[in-house]
Amino acid sequence: MRIRTAAVAATAITGALAALTAAPAQAAEYSSALKVRGIQYDAPGKDDNRCSGGNTHKEYLTIKNYSKSSTVNLKGYVVKDAAGNRFKFTRNHYLQPGDYVRLRGGRGTDSDAKNVVYRNNCNFMWNNEPGDTIYVYKPSGARADVHKYTKSRDDRDRNGYITFHK
C-alpha cells in the first residue's frame, strides 16, 4: 500500500507542478528581444478600408527591440493574427536597442526615420470584437511573441489601443 500511495502522491505533485509552470499562450514569455509593445486594433473613426480616403492606416502594431545591446533586422519576421492574416517583413529594417517600428495598414512609404512599415493592404487585419491573437515569428519560424486580446478585458479605456510590454 505504501508504494502505491507514494506513487499516487508523486503523480499528484508532478501534475500540480506542471499546472503551476504551464502558462497560457497569451502569457508566455519568449527569449526574443523583439516583442509587441502595443496595438491600435480599432482605428479611430468609422471603419473604412478604401485605399483612398479610408482609415486602415490608423490601425497599427508597435513592435519594439527590448535588447539593451543588440540590433535586430526585421527581414524575415512574420506577423499573423488568429485568422491567418499575415505580413512578412521582406526588406531590411534595423531596430537599434530600444527602437520600435509601427506596422500600419494601408499603403505608404516605409521609413526607418519615421519608424513605420506599411502592409500595403487596405483591409483591416486586427479584430475589434471579439478580439484577436497577435503572433510574431522569427525568420527561423520560432515564436518571438504572442498576445491574445479582447476589447472588454484588455481595453479598459475603450480607446482602441492596448499596451502589452512597456
Buried (B, 14 or more C-beta within 10 A) or exposed (E): EEEEEEEEEEEEEEEEEEEEEEEEEEEEEBEBBBBBBBBBBBBEEEEEBEEEEBBBBBBBBBBBBBBEEEEBEBEBBBBBBEEEBEBEBEEEBEBEBEBBBBBBBBBBEBEBEEBBBBBEBBEBBBBBEEBBBBBBBBBEEEBBBBBBBEBEEBBEEEEBBBEBBE
